[in-house]
Amino acid sequence: MQETIVNKVAESGLLTLDLEEFYPKGDIVMFDLKDYLFMGLILKEKDFRAALLGLDWETFRDKYVAVTCTADAIIPLWAYMLVASYLQPIAKDVVAGDEKTLINTLFVKNLASLKGEEYLDKRVVVKGCGELPIPETAYLEVTNKLRPFAKSIMYGEPCSTVPVYKKK
């Protein structure tokens, strides 16, 4: 007599949510204001404006750009605004901060498309392993999106989960 193998995970009704699907797709580049500082410390408005005017902005076309200053200098806020005014029409997105800040911001924006209503009274497993480094921000954001709707939220793989939330 042959026993039938039953896939209990498939029959469990768990929905797996892979955060890699929300990972920013495209090139990520840095725009460092330190390259435009006089003596590496001072932003001179006239020189800064001239340098930006002469810059080939096409190198940023369709890229995600993080605008930062890696030098220990005081940068006037209008400088970030001026850089954004050049980048906005050509870049996919522009964020103040480093690459990590950019990825976090893009994850939050991408997760905004997640419809929590689609997970109403569902048992959801947020996938824990993958090829891409998923930031903590994404796990917080997806939990915030799902909690009002999901019956339960778990972390890991369907065969081995860590309970996070269960509706009472």
VEXGU-247288 format. One record per residue: residue number from 1; residue in three letters; y, x, z of N, C-alpha, C in turn. Coordinates in steps of 0.05 Angstrom, whole numbers, plus 32768, in hexadecimal, padded with zeros to 4 digits. Each point is the difference from the previous one (the first is absolute). Example, Ala and Ser with C-alpha at 12.3 -4.5 7.8 and 13.67 -1.06 7.14 Angstrom:
2
1  ALA  7F8E  8108  809C  8018  7FEE  8000  8018  8012  8000
2  SER  8015  7FF9  7FF2  8018  8010  8001  8016  7FF1  800E
END
This chain:
168
1  MET  7FE8  8011  8000  8018  7FEF  8000  8019  8012  8000
2  GLN  8012  7FFA  7FEE  8018  8010  7FFD  8017  7FF3  800D
3  GLU  800F  8010  8010  8018  7FF5  800E  8018  8002  7FEE
4  THR  8010  7FEB  8002  8019  8000  7FF0  8016  800F  800F
5  ILE  800D  8011  7FF2  8017  800F  800C  8018  7FEE  7FFE
6  VAL  800D  7FFC  8017  8018  7FEF  8002  8018  8012  8005
7  ASN  8015  7FFC  7FF0  8019  800F  8004  8011  7FEF  8013
8  LYS  7FFF  8007  801A  800E  7FF1  8014  801E  8003  7FFD
9  VAL  8009  8017  7FF7  801D  8005  7FFC  800B  7FED  7FEB
10  ALA  7FF1  7FFD  7FEA  8009  7FEF  7FEA  8001  7FE2  8009
11  GLU  7FEE  7FF9  8011  7FFE  7FE4  8009  8013  7FFA  8018
12  SER  800D  8014  800A  8010  7FFD  8019  801B  7FF2  7FFB
13  GLY  8008  7FFE  7FE7  801A  7FF3  7FFA  8018  8012  8006
14  LEU  7FFB  801A  8004  8017  8012  8005  800F  8006  7FE6
15  LEU  801A  8001  8002  8011  8009  7FEA  8009  801C  8006
16  THR  7FFC  8013  7FED  8009  801B  8004  801B  8004  7FF2
17  LEU  8013  800A  800F  801A  8006  7FF5  8004  801E  7FFF
18  ASP  8003  800B  7FE7  8003  801C  7FFC  801D  8007  7FFD
19  LEU  800C  800E  8013  801C  8007  7FFF  8007  8014  7FEA
20  GLU  7FEC  800D  7FF5  8005  8012  7FE9  800B  7FF1  7FE8
21  GLU  7FFA  7FE6  7FFF  800B  7FEF  7FEA  801E  7FFE  8001
22  PHE  800B  8005  8018  801D  7FFD  8004  800E  801B  8000
23  TYR  7FF1  8015  7FFC  800C  801B  8000  8013  8003  7FE8
24  PRO  8017  800C  8005  8013  8003  7FEA  7FF4  800F  7FE8
25  LYS  8003  7FF4  7FE8  7FF5  800B  7FE8  8016  800D  7FF0
26  GLY  7FFF  801A  7FFD  8014  800E  7FF1  8007  801A  800E
27  ASP  8012  800F  7FF2  8008  801A  800B  8014  7FFD  8016
28  ILE  7FFD  8010  8015  8012  8001  8017  800D  801C  7FFF
29  VAL  801B  7FFF  8000  800F  8019  7FFF  8016  8000  8016
30  MET  8009  8018  8007  8015  8003  8014  801A  8008  7FF3
31  PHE  8015  7FF5  800A  801B  8009  7FF8  800D  800B  8019
32  ASP  8003  801B  8001  8009  800D  8018  801E  8007  7FFE
33  LEU  8010  7FF4  8011  801C  8005  7FFF  8008  801D  8007
34  LYS  7FEE  800E  800D  8006  801C  8008  8006  8012  7FE8
35  ASP  7FF5  7FF8  7FE9  8005  800F  7FE7  801D  7FFE  7FF6
36  TYR  800F  7FEE  800C  801B  7FFB  7FF7  8015  8006  8015
37  LEU  7FF8  800F  8014  8012  8007  8016  800C  801C  7FFC
38  PHE  8019  8002  8007  800E  801A  7FFF  7FF6  8011  8017
39  MET  7FF6  8017  7FFA  7FF5  8013  8014  7FE9  7FF3  8010
40  GLY  7FF4  7FEC  7FF4  7FE9  7FF3  800D  8007  7FEF  8018
41  LEU  801B  7FFC  8005  8008  7FF2  8018  8014  7FE9  7FFB
42  ILE  8011  8003  7FEC  8017  7FEE  7FFD  7FFF  7FF2  7FE5
43  LEU  8004  7FE6  8001  8002  7FF0  7FE8  801D  7FFF  7FF8
44  LYS  8007  800C  7FEA  801B  7FFE  7FF5  8000  7FEA  7FEB
45  GLU  8010  7FEC  8005  7FFF  7FE8  7FEF  8004  8006  7FE2
46  LYS  8014  800F  7FFA  8006  8005  7FE3  7FE9  800E  7FF3
47  ASP  7FF5  8015  800D  7FE9  800F  7FF5  7FE7  7FEF  7FFE
48  PHE  7FFC  7FF0  8015  7FE9  7FEE  8001  8000  7FEC  7FE9
49  ARG  8017  7FF3  7FFC  8003  7FED  7FEB  7FFC  800D  7FE4
50  ALA  800B  8018  7FFD  7FFD  800E  7FE6  7FE2  8007  7FFB
51  ALA  7FF2  8009  8015  7FE4  8007  7FFE  7FEF  7FE8  7FF8
52  LEU  8006  7FE9  800D  7FF1  7FE8  7FFA  8005  7FF6  7FE3
53  LEU  8019  8003  7FF8  8008  7FF8  7FE5  7FF1  8010  7FEB
54  GLY  7FFB  8019  8006  7FF3  8012  7FEC  7FE2  8000  8003
55  LEU  7FF5  7FF1  8012  7FE3  8000  8005  7FF1  7FEF  7FEA
56  ASP  7FE9  8009  7FF8  7FF0  7FF1  7FED  7FEF  7FEB  8010
57  TRP  800B  7FE9  8003  7FF4  7FEB  8010  7FE6  7FF4  7FF3
58  GLU  7FFC  8006  7FE7  7FE8  7FF6  7FF2  7FE6  800B  800D
59  THR  8002  8017  800E  7FE9  800B  800D  7FF5  7FEE  8016
60  PHE  8010  7FEC  8008  7FF8  7FED  8015  7FF8  7FE5  7FF5
61  ARG  7FFF  7FFE  7FE6  7FFA  7FE6  7FF3  7FE4  7FF7  8009
62  ASP  7FFF  7FE6  8009  7FE8  7FF2  8007  7FF0  800F  8017
63  LYS  800F  800D  8011  7FF3  800E  8017  800B  7FF4  801A
64  TYR  7FF0  8003  8015  8009  7FF9  801A  800E  8018  800B
65  VAL  8019  7FFD  800B  8010  8016  8008  8007  7FFD  801E
66  ALA  7FFA  8015  800F  8009  8002  801C  8018  8012  8001
67  VAL  8016  7FF6  800A  8019  8010  8002  8002  800A  801D
68  THR  8002  801B  8002  8000  800C  801B  8012  8018  8000
69  CYS  8004  800C  8017  800D  801A  8003  7FF0  8010  8013
70  THR  7FF4  8015  7FF6  7FEF  8011  8011  8010  8016  800E
71  ALA  8019  8002  7FFA  8011  8014  800E  800C  7FF2  8019
72  ASP  8006  8011  8014  800C  7FF6  8018  801E  7FFD  7FFC
73  ALA  8007  7FEB  7FF2  801C  7FFC  7FF9  8008  7FE3  8005
74  ILE  8019  7FFB  8003  800A  7FE5  8003  8007  7FF6  7FE4
75  ILE  7FF3  7FEB  7FF8  8004  7FF5  7FE5  800F  7FE5  8003
76  PRO  8016  7FFD  7FF3  800E  7FE6  8001  7FEF  7FEA  7FF3
77  LEU  8001  7FE9  800B  7FEF  7FEA  7FF7  8006  7FF9  7FE3
78  TRP  8018  8003  7FF7  8007  7FF9  7FE4  7FF0  8011  7FED
79  ALA  7FF8  8018  8008  7FF1  8012  7FEE  7FE5  7FF3  7FF8
80  TYR  7FF3  7FF4  8014  7FE7  7FF2  7FFA  8005  7FE8  7FED
81  MET  8017  7FF3  8004  8007  7FEA  7FEF  8005  8009  7FE3
82  LEU  800E  8017  7FFE  8006  800A  7FE5  7FE6  8008  7FF1
83  VAL  7FEE  800D  800E  7FE6  8007  7FF4  7FF1  7FE7  7FF7
84  ALA  8000  7FEC  8012  7FF2  7FE7  7FF9  800D  7FF2  7FE8
85  SER  801A  8003  7FFD  800D  7FF3  7FE9  7FF7  800C  7FE6
86  TYR  7FF8  801A  8000  7FF6  800D  7FE8  7FE2  7FF9  7FFC
87  LEU  7FF1  7FFF  8016  7FE3  7FFC  7FFE  7FF8  7FE3  7FFC
88  GLN  800F  7FED  800B  7FF8  7FE4  7FFF  7FF9  7FF6  7FE4
89  PRO  800F  8006  7FEC  7FF9  7FF4  7FE5  7FE7  800D  7FF3
90  ILE  7FF7  8017  8009  7FEA  800D  7FF2  7FE7  8004  8011
91  ALA  8003  8003  801A  7FE8  8004  8011  7FF2  7FE6  8006
92  LYS  7FE6  8001  8006  7FF2  7FE8  8008  800B  7FF5  801B
93  ASP  8005  8013  8012  800B  7FF9  801A  800C  8019  800D
94  VAL  8014  7FFB  8011  800E  8016  800D  8001  7FFA  801E
95  VAL  7FF8  8014  8010  8000  7FFC  801D  800C  8019  800D
96  ALA  800F  7FFC  8016  800A  8016  800F  7FEA  8009  8013
97  GLY  7FFA  801A  7FFF  7FEC  800B  8012  7FED  8012  7FF0
98  ASP  7FEB  8008  800E  7FEC  8012  7FF4  7FEA  7FF0  7FF2
99  GLU  7FEC  800F  7FF6  7FEB  7FF3  7FF1  7FF1  7FEB  8011
100  LYS  7FFB  8007  8019  7FF2  7FED  8012  8010  7FE6  8003
101  THR  801A  8003  8004  8011  7FE8  8002  7FFF  7FEF  7FE7
102  LEU  8001  800E  7FE9  7FFE  7FF2  7FE7  7FE6  7FF0  7FFD
103  ILE  7FEA  800D  8006  7FE6  7FF3  7FFE  7FFF  7FE8  8013
104  ASN  8009  8004  8019  8001  7FEA  8013  8010  7FE8  7FF5
105  THR  8018  8006  7FF6  8011  7FEB  7FF5  7FF3  7FF1  7FE9
106  LEU  7FF4  800F  7FEE  7FF3  7FF4  7FE9  7FE8  7FEF  8008
107  PHE  7FF1  8009  8014  7FEA  7FF0  800A  8009  7FE5  800A
108  VAL  8016  8001  8010  800B  7FE7  800B  8008  7FED  7FE9
109  LYS  800E  800C  7FEC  8008  7FF0  7FE9  7FE8  7FF5  7FF0
110  ASN  7FEC  8010  7FFC  7FE8  7FF8  7FF1  7FF0  7FEB  8010
111  LEU  7FFE  8003  801A  7FF2  7FEC  8011  800F  7FE6  8002
112  ALA  8019  8000  7FF9  800F  7FE6  8000  7FF4  7FED  7FEC
113  SER  7FF3  800A  7FEB  7FF3  7FEE  7FED  7FE6  7FF3  800A
114  LEU  7FF6  800A  8016  7FE8  7FF5  800C  8006  7FE4  800B
115  LYS  7FF1  7FED  7FF7  8003  7FE4  8008  7FEE  7FFB  8018
116  GLY  800C  7FFE  8018  7FF0  7FFB  8018  7FF1  7FE6  7FFF
117  GLU  800B  7FEC  7FF2  7FF3  7FE6  7FFE  7FE5  8002  7FF3
118  GLU  7FFC  8013  7FEE  7FE6  8003  7FF3  7FEA  8009  8014
119  TYR  8008  8008  8017  7FED  800A  8014  7FFD  7FEC  8018
120  LEU  8009  7FE7  7FFB  8000  7FEC  8014  7FE3  7FFB  800A
121  ASP  7FFC  8004  801A  7FE6  7FFC  800D  7FE9  8011  7FF4
122  LYS  8007  8016  7FF5  7FED  8013  7FF5  7FFB  8017  8014
123  ARG  7FE9  800C  7FFD  7FF9  8018  800F  8005  8018  7FEE
124  VAL  8014  8010  8008  800A  8016  7FEF  7FF9  801B  800C
125  VAL  7FF6  8012  7FEF  7FFB  801C  8008  8014  8010  7FF0
126  VAL  8011  800F  800E  8013  8012  7FF3  7FF0  801B  7FFD
127  LYS  7FFC  8007  7FE7  7FF0  8018  7FFA  800B  8019  800D
128  GLY  7FEE  800F  800C  8009  8017  8010  7FFE  801B  7FF2
129  CYS  7FEF  8003  7FEC  7FFB  8019  7FF3  8008  7FFE  7FE3
130  GLY  8009  8016  7FF4  8006  8000  7FE4  8009  801B  7FF6
131  GLU  8009  8001  7FE8  8008  8019  7FF3  801D  8008  8007
132  LEU  8011  7FEC  8005  801C  8005  8004  8007  7FFF  801E
133  PRO  8014  8010  8008  8009  7FFE  801D  8012  7FE8  8004
134  ILE  7FF5  7FED  800F  800F  7FE8  8006  8010  8003  801A
135  PRO  801A  7FFD  7FFF  8010  8004  8019  7FFD  7FEA  8014
136  GLU  8005  8006  8019  7FFE  7FED  8016  8011  7FE7  7FFA
137  THR  8017  8004  7FF4  8012  7FEA  7FF9  7FF1  7FEA  7FF1
138  ALA  7FEF  8008  7FED  7FF2  7FEC  7FF0  7FED  7FEF  8011
139  TYR  7FF3  800D  8014  7FED  7FF1  8011  8010  7FED  8012
140  LEU  8017  8008  800A  8011  7FEE  8010  8009  7FE9  7FEF
141  GLU  800A  8006  7FE9  800B  7FEB  7FEE  7FEB  7FEC  7FF8
142  VAL  7FE8  8009  7FF8  7FEC  7FED  7FF8  7FF7  7FEE  8017
143  THR  7FFF  800C  8018  7FFA  7FF0  8018  8015  7FEA  8005
144  ASN  8019  8008  7FFE  8016  7FED  8003  7FFE  7FEA  7FEB
145  LYS  7FF9  8006  7FE8  7FFE  7FEC  7FEA  7FE8  7FED  8004
146  LEU  7FEA  800B  800A  7FE7  7FF0  8001  7FFD  7FF0  801A
147  ARG  800A  800B  8016  7FFB  7FF3  801A  8006  7FE2  8002
148  PRO  8017  7FF7  7FF5  8005  7FE3  8002  7FEC  7FEF  7FF1
149  PHE  7FF0  800C  7FEE  7FEF  7FF0  7FEE  7FE2  8005  8005
150  ALA  7FF8  8019  8003  7FE4  8007  8001  7FF2  7FF6  8019
151  LYS  7FE6  7FF9  7FFC  7FEF  7FF8  8017  7FFB  8019  8011
152  SER  7FFA  8016  7FF2  7FFD  801A  800E  8007  8017  7FEE
153  ILE  8009  8016  800D  8007  8018  7FF1  7FF0  8016  800D
154  MET  7FF3  8010  7FEE  7FF0  8017  8009  8008  8018  7FF0
155  TYR  7FF9  8017  800A  8006  801A  7FF3  7FE5  800E  7FFA
156  GLY  7FFE  800C  7FE9  7FE8  8010  7FFA  7FF3  7FF8  7FE7
157  GLU  7FE6  7FFE  8001  7FEF  7FF8  7FE9  7FF0  7FE7  8009
158  PRO  7FF9  7FEE  7FEE  7FF2  7FE8  8008  7FE7  8005  8011
159  CYS  7FF3  8017  7FFC  7FE8  8006  800F  8006  800B  801C
160  SER  8018  8008  8004  8008  800D  801A  801E  7FFC  8004
161  THR  8007  7FEB  800F  801C  7FF9  8004  8009  8003  801D
162  VAL  801A  8004  8002  800D  8000  801B  8011  7FE6  8001
163  PRO  7FFA  7FEF  8013  8010  7FE7  8002  801D  8006  8008
164  VAL  8013  7FF3  7FF2  801C  8004  8005  800D  7FE7  800B
165  TYR  7FF9  7FE9  7FF4  800B  7FE7  8008  7FEC  7FE9  7FFA
166  LYS  7FFF  7FED  8012  7FF0  7FE8  7FFC  800F  7FE8  800A
167  LYS  8003  7FEC  7FEE  800E  7FE8  8006  7FF0  7FF1  8015
168  LYS  800E  7FF6  8015  7FF3  7FF2  8015  7FFF  7FE2  7FFB
END
